[in-house]
Amino acid sequence: MVSALTSRRIKAFRRNRRAYWALIVLVIILVISCFAELIANDKPLIVKYKDNYLFPMATVYSDAFFGGDFPTEADYKDPFIIEQIETDGWMLMPIIPFSFNTVDYSLNLPTPTPPSLEHWLGTDDEGRDILARILYGIRLSVIFAFILTALSSIIGIFAGAVQGYFGGKTDILMQRFQEIWEALPQLFILIIVASVFQPTFWTLLVILLFFSWSSLTSVVRAEFLRTRNFEFVKAAKALGVSDARIIWRHILPNAVIATITFVPFLLAEAIVALTALDFLGLGLSQDYPSLGDLVRQGKDNLQAPWIGITIFIVLSTLLTLLIFIGEGVRDAFDSRKSQ
């Protein structure tokens, strides 16, 4: 059952047509990217071989299984494997028969190759399909951004709540700690970490989390400093309600509402941070479908403008949609506009 206040906020968000349609477009993009394996893959969706239905995406079949000589996984672009399957059945390939890390060795032009019927957006300088890398890269970037935003919000809200509710020396000490922490050279620390070992998805997430948790702290702190002097908080204290319960049940819901409007902007910042680190070579390795790697390739291959133009359109569209959604959420939670 949706409350009257929530219903008004939803209506206020839908009145912002730009934000409403931006949300729809973003959801469509995310749904498509979530099924990237079914859209762009070098393995068939289904294979019928000797009256058996096989699903190579779920089960690994060896080259010897299809009459070859090797125990390694079958290459479904190998002419011999294709001939063996078509002799005793058929196979259904995805719309884009390339995964994000598939190198096309059958190219007739030097890499990077321009857009064609086989590679709709062309290939990068290693012969990998750009459209496939974009599909996988969007999903990776968005998942990374959601996890980073969620964890940093939890830590930031907790720190701000403690500062604002207790105040006094607790607030002063935590404020000084936060100022010192934010003054640390983030880029230098990332350079040191990258020189010691190659960052993975989770190690890079932890590193960025160390510096992103403070984004919401000041907002939550200000909300707690304002709300802790309200009459209902004083009444709860007089009745003997614990501090933890007052924070969780009475003040935090008001503070969270103030922070929700920042979430889309934090998502955009996380995507930009990951892309920038990958572009500088301090982020994920080549084993990941990185949008930042495509930005770097666009810079290094000026003779192939389709790479730079494509990744510019993708990133600008993705970030613009998030900003539009953020503006709509901000208006929806504005009491003056949600009437």
C-alpha positions in Angstrom: 0.0 0.0 0.0 1.6 3.3 -1.2 1.2 6.2 1.2 -0.3 9.5 0.1 3.1 11.2 0.5 4.8 8.6 -1.7 2.1 8.8 -4.2 2.5 12.6 -4.4 6.3 12.2 -4.9 5.8 9.6 -7.7 3.4 12.0 -9.4 5.8 14.9 -9.0 8.6 12.7 -10.6 6.4 11.8 -13.5 5.5 15.4 -14.1 9.2 15.9 -14.9 8.9 14.4 -18.4 12.7 14.6 -18.9 13.5 12.6 -15.8 10.6 10.2 -16.4 11.7 9.3 -19.9 15.4 9.2 -18.8 14.5 6.6 -16.2 12.7 4.5 -18.8 15.6 4.7 -21.3 18.1 3.8 -18.5 16.1 0.8 -17.4 15.9 -0.4 -21.0 19.7 0.0 -21.4 20.3 -1.9 -18.1 18.0 -4.7 -19.0 19.7 -5.2 -22.4 23.1 -5.1 -20.8 22.0 -7.6 -18.1 21.4 -10.1 -21.0 24.7 -9.3 -22.7 25.7 -13.0 -22.9 22.5 -13.8 -24.9 23.1 -10.9 -27.2 26.9 -10.9 -27.7 28.8 -14.1 -27.4 31.1 -16.4 -29.3 29.2 -19.4 -28.1 25.9 -20.6 -29.6 22.7 -20.1 -27.7 21.7 -23.7 -28.5 23.2 -26.5 -30.5 21.5 -29.6 -31.9 24.1 -32.3 -32.4 23.3 -36.0 -33.1 19.7 -35.5 -31.8 21.0 -34.0 -28.6 20.3 -30.4 -27.6 23.3 -28.7 -26.1 23.8 -25.4 -24.3 27.4 -24.3 -24.6 26.9 -21.2 -22.4 26.0 -23.4 -19.5 28.2 -26.5 -20.2 31.7 -26.7 -21.6 32.0 -29.1 -24.6 35.5 -30.1 -25.8 36.8 -30.1 -29.3 36.9 -33.8 -29.2 33.2 -34.0 -28.4 32.5 -32.7 -31.9 35.0 -35.0 -33.6 38.1 -32.9 -33.1 41.5 -33.9 -31.7 41.9 -31.7 -28.7 40.5 -32.0 -25.1 40.2 -28.2 -24.8 36.9 -26.2 -25.2 35.5 -26.2 -28.7 35.9 -23.1 -30.8 32.5 -22.5 -32.4 34.0 -20.3 -35.0 36.4 -23.0 -36.2 35.3 -24.1 -39.7 35.9 -27.7 -38.8 33.6 -27.5 -35.7 31.0 -25.6 -37.7 31.1 -28.3 -40.4 30.8 -31.1 -37.9 27.8 -29.5 -36.2 26.0 -28.7 -39.4 26.5 -32.2 -40.7 24.6 -33.7 -37.8 22.5 -30.8 -36.6 22.5 -27.0 -36.4 23.4 -24.2 -34.0 21.9 -20.9 -33.2 24.4 -18.0 -32.6 23.6 -14.8 -30.8 22.8 -11.6 -32.8 26.4 -10.5 -32.2 28.7 -13.6 -32.5 31.5 -12.1 -30.4 32.0 -11.7 -26.7 33.8 -8.7 -25.2 37.2 -10.5 -25.3 36.8 -12.4 -28.6 39.5 -11.5 -31.1 38.4 -11.8 -34.7 41.3 -13.4 -36.5 39.4 -13.4 -39.8 39.6 -9.7 -40.4 40.7 -8.6 -43.8 41.8 -5.1 -42.7 44.4 -4.0 -40.1 42.9 -3.2 -36.7 41.1 -1.2 -35.7 38.6 -1.9 -38.4 35.7 0.5 -39.3 32.0 -0.4 -38.8 30.7 -3.2 -41.1 27.9 -5.7 -41.3 29.9 -8.1 -39.2 31.1 -5.6 -36.6 28.4 -2.9 -36.4 30.6 -0.4 -34.5 33.9 -1.7 -35.8 36.7 -3.3 -33.8 39.4 -2.0 -31.4 43.1 -2.2 -32.0 43.1 -5.8 -30.8 40.4 -6.9 -33.1 37.6 -7.1 -30.5 34.1 -6.1 -31.3 33.3 -2.6 -29.9 29.6 -3.1 -29.5 30.1 -6.3 -27.5 32.6 -4.5 -25.2 30.1 -1.6 -24.7 27.3 -4.0 -23.8 29.4 -5.8 -21.2 31.1 -2.5 -20.1 27.9 -0.7 -19.3 26.8 -3.6 -17.1 30.2 -3.7 -15.3 30.2 0.1 -14.8 26.7 0.3 -13.5 27.1 -2.7 -11.1 30.3 -1.2 -9.8 28.7 2.2 -9.4 25.6 0.7 -7.6 27.8 -1.3 -5.2 30.1 1.6 -4.5 27.3 4.0 -4.0 25.4 1.7 -1.7 28.4 0.9 0.5 29.7 4.4 0.7 26.2 5.7 1.5 25.9 3.3 4.4 29.2 4.3 5.8 28.6 8.0 5.2 25.1 8.0 6.7 26.4 6.1 9.8 29.3 8.6 10.3 27.1 11.6 9.7 24.4 10.2 12.1 26.9 9.7 14.9 28.4 13.2 14.4 25.1 15.0 14.2 23.3 13.2 17.0 26.0 13.2 19.7 27.7 16.5 18.7 30.3 17.9 21.1 33.7 16.3 21.2 32.5 13.4 19.1 31.5 15.7 16.3 34.7 17.7 16.5 37.0 14.6 16.5 35.2 13.0 13.6 35.2 16.2 11.7 38.9 16.6 12.1 39.5 13.0 11.1 37.3 13.5 8.0 39.2 16.6 7.0 42.6 14.8 7.3 41.2 11.7 5.5 39.9 13.8 2.6 43.2 15.5 2.3 45.1 12.3 1.5 46.3 12.1 -2.1 43.9 9.6 -3.6 45.6 9.4 -7.0 49.0 8.8 -5.5 47.6 6.0 -3.3 46.1 4.4 -6.4 49.4 4.6 -8.3 51.1 2.9 -5.4 48.5 0.2 -5.2 48.6 -0.4 -9.0 52.3 -0.7 -8.9 52.2 -3.4 -6.3 49.5 -5.5 -7.8 46.9 -5.4 -10.6 43.6 -4.1 -9.2 40.6 -6.4 -9.5 36.9 -5.5 -9.4 36.8 -5.9 -5.6 40.1 -4.4 -4.7 39.4 -1.3 -6.8 36.0 -1.1 -5.2 37.5 -1.1 -1.7 40.1 1.5 -2.6 37.5 3.9 -4.0 35.2 3.2 -1.0 37.9 4.5 1.3 37.6 7.9 -0.3 33.9 8.1 -1.3 32.2 7.4 2.0 32.4 11.0 3.0 30.1 12.3 0.2 26.9 12.1 2.2 28.4 12.6 5.7 27.9 16.4 5.8 24.3 16.2 4.6 23.3 13.6 7.2 25.3 15.4 9.9 23.4 18.7 9.2 20.1 16.9 9.2 20.8 15.2 12.6 22.0 18.5 14.1 18.8 20.1 13.1 16.4 17.2 14.0 17.9 16.2 17.4 16.5 19.4 19.0 12.9 18.7 17.9 10.3 18.1 20.5 9.6 14.5 19.5 13.3 13.6 20.0 13.4 15.3 23.4 10.2 13.5 24.4 11.6 10.1 23.3 14.7 10.8 25.4 12.5 11.7 28.4 10.7 8.4 28.1 13.9 6.5 28.3 14.2 5.5 24.6 17.7 4.4 23.8 19.9 6.5 21.5 20.2 3.7 19.0 16.4 3.5 18.7 16.0 7.3 18.4 18.6 7.4 15.6 17.2 4.4 13.8 13.4 5.0 14.1 12.9 8.7 14.6 15.8 10.7 13.0 17.3 8.5 10.3 14.2 8.3 8.1 14.2 12.1 7.8 17.9 12.2 7.0 17.7 9.4 4.4 15.1 11.4 2.5 17.5 14.3 2.2 20.3 11.9 0.9 18.2 10.0 -1.7 18.3 13.0 -4.0 22.1 12.7 -4.2 22.2 9.0 -5.1 21.9 9.4 -9.0 24.7 12.0 -8.9 26.8 9.6 -6.8 26.2 6.9 -9.3 27.4 9.2 -12.1 30.5 10.1 -10.1 31.3 6.4 -9.5 31.0 5.6 -13.3 33.3 8.6 -14.1 35.8 7.5 -11.4 36.0 3.9 -12.8 36.3 5.1 -16.4 39.0 7.6 -15.5 41.1 5.1 -13.6 40.8 2.6 -16.5 41.8 5.3 -18.9 44.9 6.2 -16.9 45.8 2.5 -16.6 45.2 2.4 -12.8 42.0 0.5 -12.9 40.8 -2.9 -14.1 43.0 -5.2 -16.2 42.4 -6.1 -19.8 40.4 -9.1 -18.6 37.5 -6.8 -17.9 35.2 -5.1 -20.4 36.1 -1.5 -19.5 34.6 1.6 -20.9 37.7 3.5 -19.8 39.8 1.2 -22.0 37.7 2.2 -25.0 38.3 5.9 -24.1 42.0 5.2 -24.1 41.8 3.4 -27.4 39.9 6.4 -28.9 42.8 8.6 -27.8 45.5 6.3 -29.1 43.8 5.6 -32.4 42.9 9.0 -33.8 42.9 7.5 -37.3 39.9 5.5 -36.2 37.4 8.2 -35.1 34.5 5.7 -34.7 36.0 4.5 -31.4 36.2 7.9 -29.8 32.8 9.0 -31.2 31.1 5.8 -30.0 32.4 5.8 -26.5 31.7 9.6 -26.2 28.1 9.0 -27.1 27.8 6.1 -24.7 29.3 7.8 -21.7 27.6 11.2 -22.3 24.2 9.4 -22.8 24.6 7.3 -19.6 25.7 10.2 -17.4 23.1 12.6 -18.9 20.3 10.1 -18.1 21.6 9.8 -14.5 21.7 13.6 -14.1 18.1 13.9 -15.5 16.9 11.2 -13.1 18.7 13.0 -10.2 17.0 16.3 -11.0 13.6 14.5 -11.1 14.2 12.8 -7.7 15.3 16.1 -6.2 12.1 17.8 -7.5 9.9 14.9 -6.2 11.3 15.2 -2.7 11.0 19.0 -2.7 7.9 19.7 -0.6 7.2 22.9 -2.7 6.9 20.9 -5.9 5.3 17.6 -4.8 2.0 19.2 -3.9 
